[in-house]
């Protein structure tokens, strides 16, 4: 994977620069086009030039919030940008944040603006962060923009924690059940082998299958970590491969309750970015470009492309969103009402609140449904193992 520096043009003629990672120059051009830009030039960065950025390949959401919050606090206190960055460089708790502050400080000293420097690290900050920072600097309202960014980042963190909390308990129970089954097969069933053989009767099929599986796993236990490794690596590669990822995205949107969860989380992020970008004074079509980057589902991304094309043709925001066949009628109605009344920002805020309430309800519903499903799952496993152990004993009492 190589790194390329691009120069491109927005729909309104404004030129932008940034960096993308890609295997070839053609792939890099395609990625820049997918951002909604008109490509001017794409050039590969030399290995020497990339060395200063190798250290800054990842930044957690918590680290991004800490950096933005500290920078905003210092900037509000009246400290110049360079002094604020020096303070963060020396006193930030996270090593990554200290390195980031040092890198941004060096770039600004070299003549770049703050937004231009942030734009040089698209993989670190993301297009939404870069776009809002640019809008804030251009409008002279960097403080308000960073407040909006902190609000957005915290919102993304809340949505992520809701989704994780809905999936953590069932994942733990399933992993625990698998561990119990492995222990039973590898240690409990072999202990009964001699007793079963003394009965001199043919073992039931399920008992024989468990005995054979236990002996195999006990003799070749290395198969377990190797299998887990292969499954994890294969799943990771499938998620990164575009055709399989797209197919998985389609499947996710066809599963009843899971589809509602994914859509609600995606709509919440999308509308929050749209509202914040609009309030920051960014043109509405560019707000759509920024909001589209919050979708990780390929099917939903394609739907928003239809909205963007519709808006480029002169349609209103509500008409453009309706053309995607993606958004609920309530959201479309509120956006349409906001456009007609001149209170689009306010109505989008209410739309976000409505979606957040729906998301909470969906998470609660999933939590309530998961408990009985897990009880049934555990019950089936217990019954299967109990029958495997006790069927031979029942046979010994029959004539």
Secondary structure, DSSP 8 states (H G I E B T S, - for coil): -EEEEEEEE-TTS-EEEEEEEESSHHHHHHHHHHTT-EEEEEEE--HHHHGGGTT-S---HHHHHHHHHHHHHHHHTT--HHHHHHHHHHH-SSHHHHHHHHHHHHHHHTT--HHHHHHT-HHHH-HHHHHHHHHHHHHT-HHHHHHHHHHHHHHHHHHHHHHHHHHHHHHHHHHHHHHHHHHIIIIIHHHTHHHHHHHTS---HHHHHHHHHHHHHHHTTHHHHHHHHHHHHHHHHHHHSHHHHHHHHHHHTTSHHHHHHHHHHHHHHHHHHHHHHHHTT--HHHHHHHHHTT---HHHHHHHHHHHHHHHTT--HHHHHHHTT-S-HHHHHHHHHHHHHT-HHHHHHHHHHHHHHHHHHHHHHHHHHHHHHHHHHHHHHHHHHHHHHHHHHHHHT--
